[in-house]
Each structure stands twice: as C-alpha cells, then as structure tokens.
C-alpha cells in the first residue's frame, strides 16, 4: 500500500503491526487511524466533556428510547443528515 499520510506512531510502529498481524492488517490499521469521522469525533468530544457515567446513561437511553428521548438534553443534536449542530 502506498501511504499518502505518515504512519500514526503514537499507537505503534508499522513494522511492529506487520510483524504481529501481517501487511494487509497493517494497511487496514493505517487506513483506520488516518481516516477522519467528524460525527464520531464530535460524539467522543461530547462524551469527554460530560464524563463517562453521564455519557453511558445518555447512550443507553438513546439506544433504548430513540434520539428524540435525548432532546433537548445534549448540547449538540445529531440530525437525520448526520451533521452536528449546536443547540440554540
């Protein structure tokens, strides 16, 4: 695989991953660690801001009762288009 972005060395070196899992898995790991997901990033930021106890409770409620059960509680709402908007 030709890498367009540098290997994210904070996790491990590429050679270590290749030695343990092989080249194709190392390529997959490189892709996973260098591909952004703005929606997931926003959720993680919110979880850290709220704390894990509250975040777990909100996640459980959202999974059990649906997204509408969380309104207006979260500071950021996830819309049907998958974008994050700041609540007014």
VOLO-136820 format. One record per atom (N, C-alpha, C, O, CB): x, y, z; atom name; residue in three letters; residue number from 1. Coordinates in nm, 4 decimals, decimal comma, padded with zeros to 6 digits, m for minus. Glycine has a CB too. Layout:
          X          Y          Z   atomo   residuo   num
          X          Y          Z      CA       ALA   NUM
...
//
This chain:
          X          Y          Z   atomo   residuo   num
    00,0849   m00,1184    00,0000       N       UNK     1
    00,0000    00,0000    00,0000      CA       UNK     1
    00,0884    00,1233    00,0000       C       UNK     1
    00,1844    00,1311    00,0766       O       UNK     1
   m00,0960    00,0006    00,1220      CB       UNK     1
    00,0574    00,2175   m00,0833       N       UNK     2
    00,1278    00,3443   m00,0849      CA       UNK     2
    00,0611    00,4361    00,0163       C       UNK     2
   m00,0575    00,4672    00,0054       O       UNK     2
    00,1282    00,4075   m00,2274      CB       UNK     2
    00,1383    00,4786    00,1141       N       UNK     3
    00,0823    00,5609    00,2196      CA       UNK     3
    00,0857    00,7078    00,1791       C       UNK     3
    00,1914    00,7619    00,1466       O       UNK     3
    00,1584    00,5393    00,3509      CB       UNK     3
   m00,0312    00,7717    00,1816       N       UNK     4
   m00,0376    00,9139    00,1498      CA       UNK     4
   m00,0209    00,9984    00,2746       C       UNK     4
    00,0101    01,1172    00,2655       O       UNK     4
   m00,1693    00,9474    00,0812      CB       UNK     4
   m00,0409    00,9395    00,3895       N       UNK     5
   m00,0212    01,0086    00,5167      CA       UNK     5
    00,0784    00,9283    00,5994       C       UNK     5
    00,0874    00,8065    00,5837       O       UNK     5
   m00,1568    01,0270    00,5936      CB       UNK     5
    00,1527    00,9942    00,6864       N       UNK     6
    00,2514    00,9212    00,7659      CA       UNK     6
    00,1843    00,8238    00,8636       C       UNK     6
    00,0695    00,8424    00,9040       O       UNK     6
    00,3401    01,0196    00,8428      CB       UNK     6
    00,2584    00,7214    00,8994       N       UNK     7
    00,2085    00,6234    00,9967      CA       UNK     7
    00,1894    00,6937    01,1316       C       UNK     7
    00,2784    00,7668    01,1751       O       UNK     7
    00,3073    00,5013    01,0104      CB       UNK     7
    00,0748    00,6732    01,1988       N       UNK     8
    00,0496    00,7372    01,3282      CA       UNK     8
    00,1284    00,6670    01,4393       C       UNK     8
    00,0786    00,5729    01,5011       O       UNK     8
   m00,1017    00,7358    01,3606      CB       UNK     8
    00,2487    00,7121    01,4639       N       UNK     9
    00,3417    00,6437    01,5539      CA       UNK     9
    00,3011    00,6460    01,7004       C       UNK     9
    00,3621    00,5760    01,7812       O       UNK     9
    00,4760    00,7043    01,5408      CB       UNK     9
    00,2003    00,7240    01,7372       N       UNK    10
    00,1578    00,7273    01,8770      CA       UNK    10
    00,1051    00,5909    01,9208       C       UNK    10
    00,1146    00,5555    02,0384       O       UNK    10
    00,0503    00,8349    01,8979      CB       UNK    10
    00,0495    00,5142    01,8270       N       UNK    11
   m00,0088    00,3831    01,8585      CA       UNK    11
    00,0966    00,2728    01,8595       C       UNK    11
    00,1068    00,1968    01,9559       O       UNK    11
   m00,1183    00,3486    01,7578      CB       UNK    11
    00,1728    00,2646    01,7547       N       UNK    12
    00,2727    00,1598    01,7375      CA       UNK    12
    00,3436    00,1859    01,6049       C       UNK    12
    00,2955    00,2634    01,5223       O       UNK    12
    00,2075    00,0160    01,7410      CB       UNK    12
    00,4552    00,1225    01,5856       N       UNK    13
    00,5223    00,1383    01,4567      CA       UNK    13
    00,4596    00,0427    01,3555       C       UNK    13
    00,4036   m00,0603    01,3929       O       UNK    13
    00,6754    00,1124    01,4697      CB       UNK    13
    00,4693    00,0771    01,2287       N       UNK    14
    00,4146   m00,0082    01,1236      CA       UNK    14
    00,4824   m00,1449    01,1249       C       UNK    14
    00,4168   m00,2477    01,1081       O       UNK    14
    00,4311    00,0583    00,9859      CB       UNK    14
    00,6140   m00,1452    01,1448       N       UNK    15
    00,6864   m00,2730    01,1442      CA       UNK    15
    00,6394   m00,3644    01,2573       C       UNK    15
    00,6354   m00,4861    01,2392       O       UNK    15
    00,8374   m00,2485    01,1563      CB       UNK    15
    00,6045   m00,3102    01,3713       N       UNK    16
    00,5528   m00,3909    01,4822      CA       UNK    16
    00,4183   m00,4519    01,4461       C       UNK    16
    00,3938   m00,5694    01,4736       O       UNK    16
    00,5397   m00,3061    01,6095      CB       UNK    16
    00,3311   m00,3727    01,3846       N       UNK    17
    00,1993   m00,4225    01,3445      CA       UNK    17
    00,2136   m00,5285    01,2352       C       UNK    17
    00,1441   m00,6300    01,2383       O       UNK    17
    00,1097   m00,3062    01,2953      CB       UNK    17
    00,3033   m00,5056    01,1384       N       UNK    18
    00,3266   m00,6040    01,0325      CA       UNK    18
    00,3765   m00,7349    01,0931       C       UNK    18
    00,3305   m00,8423    01,0545       O       UNK    18
    00,4283   m00,5501    00,9287      CB       UNK    18
    00,4700   m00,7270    01,1875       N       UNK    19
    00,5249   m00,8477    01,2492      CA       UNK    19
    00,4172   m00,9274    01,3229       C       UNK    19
    00,4191   m01,0505    01,3225       O       UNK    19
    00,6376   m00,8108    01,3457      CB       UNK    19
    00,3249   m00,8576    01,3852       N       UNK    20
    00,2219   m00,9270    01,4640      CA       UNK    20
    00,1020   m00,9709    01,3807       C       UNK    20
    00,0483   m01,0795    01,4021       O       UNK    20
    00,1744   m00,8376    01,5760      CB       UNK    20
    00,0591   m00,8867    01,2848       N       UNK    21
   m00,0668   m00,9122    01,2153      CA       UNK    21
   m00,0551   m00,9289    01,0639       C       UNK    21
   m00,1494   m00,9746    00,9994       O       UNK    21
   m00,1604   m00,8018    01,2437      CB       UNK    21
    00,0593   m00,8924    01,0066       N       UNK    22
    00,0762   m00,9025    00,8618      CA       UNK    22
    00,0525   m00,7693    00,7922       C       UNK    22
   m00,0042   m00,6761    00,8493       O       UNK    22
   m00,0180   m01,0071    00,8054      CB       UNK    22
    00,0974   m00,7630    00,6680       N       UNK    23
    00,0924   m00,6391    00,5909      CA       UNK    23
   m00,0471   m00,5894    00,5609       C       UNK    23
   m00,0725   m00,4693    00,5696       O       UNK    23
    00,1643   m00,6573    00,4642      CB       UNK    23
   m00,1393   m00,6797    00,5254       N       UNK    24
   m00,2743   m00,6332    00,4911      CA       UNK    24
   m00,3461   m00,5764    00,6132       C       UNK    24
   m00,4205   m00,4790    00,6020       O       UNK    24
   m00,3566   m00,7479    00,4309      CB       UNK    24
   m00,3241   m00,6366    00,7288       N       UNK    25
   m00,3845   m00,5823    00,8517      CA       UNK    25
   m00,3205   m00,4491    00,8892       C       UNK    25
   m00,3882   m00,3592    00,9392       O       UNK    25
   m00,3699   m00,6826    00,9683      CB       UNK    25
   m00,1911   m00,4365    00,8654       N       UNK    26
   m00,1235   m00,3098    00,8920      CA       UNK    26
   m00,1789   m00,2006    00,8007       C       UNK    26
   m00,1974   m00,0868    00,8438       O       UNK    26
    00,0293   m00,3242    00,8727      CB       UNK    26
   m00,2053   m00,2351    00,6745       N       UNK    27
   m00,2657   m00,1381    00,5826      CA       UNK    27
   m00,4034   m00,0954    00,6318       C       UNK    27
   m00,4382    00,0226    00,6277       O       UNK    27
   m00,2763   m00,1972    00,4411      CB       UNK    27
   m00,4810   m00,1925    00,6783       N       UNK    28
   m00,6139   m00,1617    00,7319      CA       UNK    28
   m00,6038   m00,0726    00,8556       C       UNK    28
   m00,6810    00,0220    00,8707       O       UNK    28
   m00,6893   m00,2915    00,7664      CB       UNK    28
   m00,5094   m00,1025    00,9431       N       UNK    29
   m00,4903   m00,0210    01,0638      CA       UNK    29
   m00,4502    00,1214    01,0258       C       UNK    29
   m00,4994    00,2180    01,0841       O       UNK    29
   m00,3830   m00,0841    01,1562      CB       UNK    29
   m00,3605    00,1339    00,9276       N       UNK    30
   m00,3187    00,2673    00,8830      CA       UNK    30
   m00,4388    00,3459    00,8322       C       UNK    30
   m00,4562    00,4628    00,8666       O       UNK    30
   m00,2110    00,2571    00,7727      CB       UNK    30
   m00,5207    00,2824    00,7510       N       UNK    31
   m00,6402    00,3489    00,6985      CA       UNK    31
   m00,7332    00,3907    00,8129       C       UNK    31
   m00,7821    00,5037    00,8155       O       UNK    31
   m00,7148    00,2559    00,6000      CB       UNK    31
   m00,7573    00,2994    00,9070       N       UNK    32
   m00,8496    00,3277    01,0169      CA       UNK    32
   m00,8009    00,4422    01,1048       C       UNK    32
   m00,8808    00,5238    01,1510       O       UNK    32
   m00,8695    00,2035    01,1014      CB       UNK    32
   m00,6700    00,4484    01,1281       N       UNK    33
   m00,6151    00,5509    01,2168      CA       UNK    33
   m00,5952    00,6863    01,1491       C       UNK    33
   m00,5715    00,7865    01,2166       O       UNK    33
   m00,4844    00,5040    01,2724      CB       UNK    33
   m00,6045    00,6896    01,0166       N       UNK    34
   m00,5817    00,8163    00,9471      CA       UNK    34
   m00,7049    00,8660    00,8720       C       UNK    34
   m00,6985    00,9688    00,8045       O       UNK    34
   m00,4668    00,8015    00,8505      CB       UNK    34
   m00,8163    00,7951    00,8828       N       UNK    35
   m00,9399    00,8361    00,8174      CA       UNK    35
   m01,0283    00,9047    00,9205       C       UNK    35
   m01,0608    00,8456    01,0234       O       UNK    35
   m01,0131    00,7144    00,7529      CB       UNK    35
   m01,0667    01,0268    00,8944       N       UNK    36
   m01,1468    01,1019    00,9898      CA       UNK    36
   m01,2943    01,0681    00,9830       C       UNK    36
   m01,3453    01,0280    00,8784       O       UNK    36
   m01,1284    01,2481    00,9672      CB       UNK    36
   m01,3617    01,0844    01,0942       N       UNK    37
   m01,5062    01,0677    01,1033      CA       UNK    37
   m01,5566    01,1820    01,1908       C       UNK    37
   m01,5625    01,1679    01,3129       O       UNK    37
   m01,5464    00,9255    01,1623      CB       UNK    37
   m01,5935    01,2957    01,1298       N       UNK    38
   m01,6318    01,4138    01,2077      CA       UNK    38
   m01,7467    01,3881    01,3051       C       UNK    38
   m01,7465    01,4418    01,4159       O       UNK    38
   m01,6703    01,5252    01,1145      CB       UNK    38
   m01,8431    01,3080    01,2661       N       UNK    39
   m01,9554    01,2798    01,3547      CA       UNK    39
   m01,9088    01,2018    01,4780       C       UNK    39
   m01,9447    01,2359    01,5907       O       UNK    39
   m02,0644    01,2013    01,2796      CB       UNK    39
   m01,8295    01,0978    01,4563       N       UNK    40
   m01,7774    01,0206    01,5691      CA       UNK    40
   m01,6864    01,1064    01,6562       C       UNK    40
   m01,6901    01,0956    01,7787       O       UNK    40
   m01,7014    00,8968    01,5191      CB       UNK    40
   m01,6050    01,1913    01,5946       N       UNK    41
   m01,5181    01,2801    01,6710      CA       UNK    41
   m01,5999    01,3724    01,7611       C       UNK    41
   m01,5634    01,3942    01,8767       O       UNK    41
   m01,4301    01,3625    01,5766      CB       UNK    41
   m01,7096    01,4265    01,7093       N       UNK    42
   m01,7954    01,5150    01,7887      CA       UNK    42
   m01,8595    01,4405    01,9053       C       UNK    42
   m01,8728    01,4954    02,0146       O       UNK    42
   m01,9042    01,5769    01,7004      CB       UNK    42
   m01,8987    01,3168    01,8825       N       UNK    43
   m01,9577    01,2362    01,9897      CA       UNK    43
   m01,8544    01,2103    02,0991       C       UNK    43
   m01,8858    01,2221    02,2175       O       UNK    43
   m02,0118    01,1024    01,9341      CB       UNK    43
   m01,7323    01,1753    02,0610       N       UNK    44
   m01,6274    01,1489    02,1589      CA       UNK    44
   m01,5972    01,2738    02,2405       C       UNK    44
   m01,5809    01,2658    02,3622       O       UNK    44
   m01,5004    01,0990    02,0894      CB       UNK    44
   m01,5895    01,3896    02,1744       N       UNK    45
   m01,5648    01,5152    02,2462      CA       UNK    45
   m01,6749    01,5403    02,3481       C       UNK    45
   m01,6480    01,5752    02,4630       O       UNK    45
   m01,5553    01,6337    02,1477      CB       UNK    45
   m01,7989    01,5221    02,3050       N       UNK    46
   m01,9120    01,5424    02,3967      CA       UNK    46
   m01,9064    01,4446    02,5133       C       UNK    46
   m01,9342    01,4824    02,6271       O       UNK    46
   m02,0455    01,5270    02,3220      CB       UNK    46
   m01,8711    01,3204    02,4867       N       UNK    47
   m01,8619    01,2214    02,5933      CA       UNK    47
   m01,7564    01,2609    02,6961       C       UNK    47
   m01,7782    01,2462    02,8164       O       UNK    47
   m01,8298    01,0838    02,5352      CB       UNK    47
   m01,6435    01,3106    02,6499       N       UNK    48
   m01,5383    01,3523    02,7426      CA       UNK    48
   m01,5803    01,4758    02,8211       C       UNK    48
   m01,5475    01,4881    02,9391       O       UNK    48
   m01,4082    01,3800    02,6669      CB       UNK    48
   m01,6518    01,5666    02,7578       N       UNK    49
   m01,6983    01,6867    02,8273      CA       UNK    49
   m01,7987    01,6518    02,9366       C       UNK    49
   m01,7949    01,7097    03,0451       O       UNK    49
   m01,7611    01,7847    02,7280      CB       UNK    49
   m01,8878    01,5581    02,9089       N       UNK    50
   m01,9930    01,5198    03,0037      CA       UNK    50
   m01,9440    01,4235    03,1107       C       UNK    50
   m01,9980    01,4210    03,2213       O       UNK    50
   m02,1086    01,4575    02,9299      CB       UNK    50
   m01,8424    01,3444    03,0789       N       UNK    51
   m01,7980    01,2391    03,1695      CA       UNK    51
   m01,8601    01,1064    03,1287       C       UNK    51
   m01,9685    01,1025    03,0704       O       UNK    51
   m01,8342    01,2732    03,3154      CB       UNK    51
   m01,7911    00,9989    03,1598       N       UNK    52
   m01,8339    00,8685    03,1110      CA       UNK    52
   m01,9618    00,8192    03,1769       C       UNK    52
   m02,0422    00,7537    03,1105       O       UNK    52
   m01,7248    00,7684    03,1326      CB       UNK    52
   m01,9838    00,8476    03,3040       N       UNK    53
   m02,1059    00,7997    03,3699      CA       UNK    53
   m02,2303    00,8586    03,3013       C       UNK    53
   m02,3220    00,7852    03,2644       O       UNK    53
   m02,1045    00,8373    03,5212      CB       UNK    53
   m02,2324    00,9909    03,2847       N       UNK    54
   m02,3465    01,0552    03,2192      CA       UNK    54
   m02,3577    01,0112    03,0735       C       UNK    54
   m02,4681    00,9905    03,0231       O       UNK    54
   m02,3339    01,2082    03,2274      CB       UNK    54
   m02,2444    00,9971    03,0063       N       UNK    55
   m02,2456    00,9564    02,8653      CA       UNK    55
   m02,3039    00,8174    02,8476       C       UNK    55
   m02,3812    00,7929    02,7551       O       UNK    55
   m02,1048    00,9607    02,8075      CB       UNK    55
   m02,2665    00,7263    02,9369       N       UNK    56
   m02,3213    00,5904    02,9278      CA       UNK    56
   m02,4720    00,5914    02,9488       C       UNK    56
   m02,5451    00,5209    02,8793       O       UNK    56
   m02,2544    00,4979    03,0312      CB       UNK    56
   m02,5188    00,6713    03,0445       N       UNK    57
   m02,6625    00,6808    03,0700      CA       UNK    57
   m02,7362    00,7374    02,9485       C       UNK    57
   m02,8416    00,6867    02,9104       O       UNK    57
   m02,6891    00,7683    03,1935      CB       UNK    57
   m02,6802    00,8430    02,8877       N       UNK    58
   m02,7421    00,9010    02,7680      CA       UNK    58
   m02,7409    00,8031    02,6516       C       UNK    58
   m02,8392    00,7928    02,5782       O       UNK    58
   m02,6703    01,0297    02,7282      CB       UNK    58
   m02,6308    00,7313    02,6339       N       UNK    59
   m02,6230    00,6329    02,5264      CA       UNK    59
   m02,7282    00,5243    02,5461       C       UNK    59
   m02,7987    00,4878    02,4521       O       UNK    59
   m02,4825    00,5707    02,5199      CB       UNK    59
   m02,7385    00,4731    02,6677       N       UNK    60
   m02,8375    00,3687    02,6960      CA       UNK    60
   m02,9790    00,4194    02,6693       C       UNK    60
   m03,0605    00,3486    02,6101       O       UNK    60
   m02,8252    00,3206    02,8419      CB       UNK    60
   m03,0083    00,5430    02,7134       N       UNK    61
   m03,1411    00,5998    02,6908      CA       UNK    61
   m03,1679    00,6185    02,5411       C       UNK    61
   m03,2768    00,5873    02,4929       O       UNK    61
   m03,1549    00,7342    02,7646      CB       UNK    61
   m03,0691    00,6690    02,4683       N       UNK    62
   m03,0859    00,6889    02,3247      CA       UNK    62
   m03,1077    00,5584    02,2504       C       UNK    62
   m03,1908    00,5508    02,1600       O       UNK    62
   m02,9658    00,7598    02,2680      CB       UNK    62
   m03,0323    00,4551    02,2889       N       UNK    63
   m03,0497    00,3251    02,2242      CA       UNK    63
   m03,1845    00,2631    02,2592       C       UNK    63
   m03,2505    00,2028    02,1746       O       UNK    63
   m02,9367    00,2304    02,2644      CB       UNK    63
   m03,2238    00,2789    02,3838       N       UNK    64
   m03,3491    00,2193    02,4299      CA       UNK    64
   m03,4712    00,2940    02,3779       C       UNK    64
   m03,5674    00,2326    02,3317       O       UNK    64
   m03,3522    00,2159    02,5811      CB       UNK    64
   m03,4668    00,4294    02,3858       N       UNK    65
   m03,5868    00,5095    02,3591      CA       UNK    65
   m03,5796    00,5925    02,2312       C       UNK    65
   m03,6783    00,6557    02,1935       O       UNK    65
   m03,6121    00,6007    02,4744      CB       UNK    65
   m03,4651    00,5935    02,1643       N       UNK    66
   m03,4506    00,6691    02,0410      CA       UNK    66
   m03,3937    00,8080    02,0648       C       UNK    66
   m03,3928    00,8575    02,1774       O       UNK    66
   m03,5833    00,6799    01,9714      CB       UNK    66
   m03,3462    00,8702    01,9576       N       UNK    67
   m03,2823    01,0012    01,9632      CA       UNK    67
   m03,3737    01,1084    02,0216       C       UNK    67
   m03,3276    01,1972    02,0933       O       UNK    67
   m03,2377    01,0423    01,8250      CB       UNK    67
   m03,5031    01,1004    01,9910       N       UNK    68
   m03,5978    01,2011    02,0406      CA       UNK    68
   m03,6012    01,2049    02,1933       C       UNK    68
   m03,6332    01,3086    02,2513       O       UNK    68
   m03,7383    01,1731    01,9863      CB       UNK    68
   m03,5691    01,0945    02,2585       N       UNK    69
   m03,5696    01,0899    02,4050      CA       UNK    69
   m03,4577    01,1745    02,4652       C       UNK    69
   m03,4615    01,2052    02,5843       O       UNK    69
   m03,5565    00,9459    02,4529      CB       UNK    69
   m03,3595    01,2122    02,3859       N       UNK    70
   m03,2458    01,2897    02,4360      CA       UNK    70
   m03,2667    01,4398    02,4266       C       UNK    70
   m03,1927    01,5159    02,4890       O       UNK    70
   m03,1218    01,2524    02,3605      CB       UNK    70
   m03,3653    01,4842    02,3507       N       UNK    71
   m03,3870    01,6272    02,3312      CA       UNK    71
   m03,4582    01,6859    02,4504       C       UNK    71
   m03,5477    01,6208    02,5042       O       UNK    71
   m03,4667    01,6536    02,2038      CB       UNK    71
   m03,4244    01,8030    02,4939       N       UNK    72
   m03,3176    01,8919    02,4465      CA       UNK    72
   m03,1875    01,8735    02,5218       C       UNK    72
   m03,1018    01,9618    02,5180       O       UNK    72
   m03,3612    02,0352    02,4579      CB       UNK    72
   m03,1701    01,7612    02,5901       N       UNK    73
   m03,0575    01,7436    02,6798      CA       UNK    73
   m02,9183    01,7628    02,6196       C       UNK    73
   m02,8403    01,8398    02,6755       O       UNK    73
   m03,0650    01,6110    02,7364      CB       UNK    73
   m02,8827    01,6969    02,5084       N       UNK    74
   m02,7456    01,7154    02,4582      CA       UNK    74
   m02,7195    01,8582    02,4107       C       UNK    74
   m02,8092    01,9257    02,3601       O       UNK    74
   m02,7184    01,6183    02,3441      CB       UNK    74
   m02,5954    01,9026    02,4279       N       UNK    75
   m02,5560    02,0343    02,3779      CA       UNK    75
   m02,5541    02,0355    02,2260       C       UNK    75
   m02,5755    02,1398    02,1643       O       UNK    75
   m02,4183    02,0741    02,4327      CB       UNK    75
   m02,5290    01,9215    02,1661       N       UNK    76
   m02,5231    01,9110    02,0204      CA       UNK    76
   m02,6251    01,8070    01,9782       C       UNK    76
   m02,6337    01,6996    02,0378       O       UNK    76
   m02,3788    01,8732    01,9702      CB       UNK    76
   m02,7019    01,8389    01,8758       N       UNK    77
   m02,8023    01,7457    01,8253      CA       UNK    77
   m02,7515    01,6806    01,6980       C       UNK    77
   m02,6934    01,7475    01,6126       O       UNK    77
   m02,9367    01,8175    01,7996      CB       UNK    77
   m02,7726    01,5530    01,6852       N       UNK    78
   m02,7386    01,4813    01,5633      CA       UNK    78
   m02,8637    01,4795    01,4775       C       UNK    78
   m02,9661    01,4232    01,5162       O       UNK    78
   m02,6863    01,3356    01,5931      CB       UNK    78
   m02,8547    01,5414    01,3616       N       UNK    79
   m02,9709    01,5481    01,2734      CA       UNK    79
   m02,9756    01,4258    01,1840       C       UNK    79
   m02,8820    01,3460    01,1814       O       UNK    79
   m02,9681    01,6762    01,1886      CB       UNK    79
   m03,0831    01,4116    01,1119       N       UNK    80
   m03,1016    01,2971    01,0228      CA       UNK    80
   m02,9946    01,2908    00,9144       C       UNK    80
   m02,9671    01,1838    00,8601       O       UNK    80
   m03,2390    01,3026    00,9589      CB       UNK    80
   m02,9342    01,4056    00,8828       N       UNK    81
   m02,8294    01,4059    00,7799      CA       UNK    81
   m02,6942    01,3670    00,8346       C       UNK    81
   m02,5977    01,3571    00,7589       O       UNK    81
   m02,8197    01,5416    00,7158      CB       UNK    81
   m02,6848    01,3446    00,9657       N       UNK    82
   m02,5584    01,3047    01,0242      CA       UNK    82
   m02,4664    01,4214    01,0537       C       UNK    82
   m02,3457    01,4025    01,0694       O       UNK    82
   m02,4898    01,2094    00,9343      CB       UNK    82
   m02,5218    01,5427    01,0616       N       UNK    83
   m02,4381    01,6576    01,0936      CA       UNK    83
   m02,4576    01,6961    01,2395       C       UNK    83
   m02,5581    01,6610    01,3013       O       UNK    83
   m02,4706    01,7769    01,0010      CB       UNK    83
   m02,3621    01,7674    01,2927       N       UNK    84
   m02,3702    01,8139    01,4315      CA       UNK    84
   m02,4053    01,9614    01,4285       C       UNK    84
   m02,3411    02,0393    01,3580       O       UNK    84
   m02,2359    01,7890    01,5095      CB       UNK    84
   m02,5057    01,9998    01,5038       N       UNK    85
   m02,5402    02,1407    01,5147      CA       UNK    85
   m02,5439    02,1775    01,6617       C       UNK    85
   m02,5842    02,0968    01,7455       O       UNK    85
   m02,6761    02,1715    01,4458      CB       UNK    85
   m02,5024    02,2980    01,6929       N       UNK    86
   m02,5044    02,3437    01,8309      CA       UNK    86
   m02,6459    02,3876    01,8656       C       UNK    86
   m02,7087    02,4637    01,7920       O       UNK    86
   m02,4030    02,4593    01,8533      CB       UNK    86
   m02,6950    02,3386    01,9785       N       UNK    87
   m02,8301    02,3740    02,0200      CA       UNK    87
   m02,8368    02,5220    02,0560       C       UNK    87
   m02,7434    02,5769    02,1143       O       UNK    87
   m02,8748    02,2874    02,1393      CB       UNK    87
   m02,9468    02,5853    02,0211       N       UNK    88
   m02,9634    02,7289    02,0476      CA       UNK    88
   m03,0048    02,7537    02,1900       C       UNK    88
   m03,0233    02,8687    02,2298       O       UNK    88
   m03,0657    02,7897    01,9535      CB       UNK    88
//
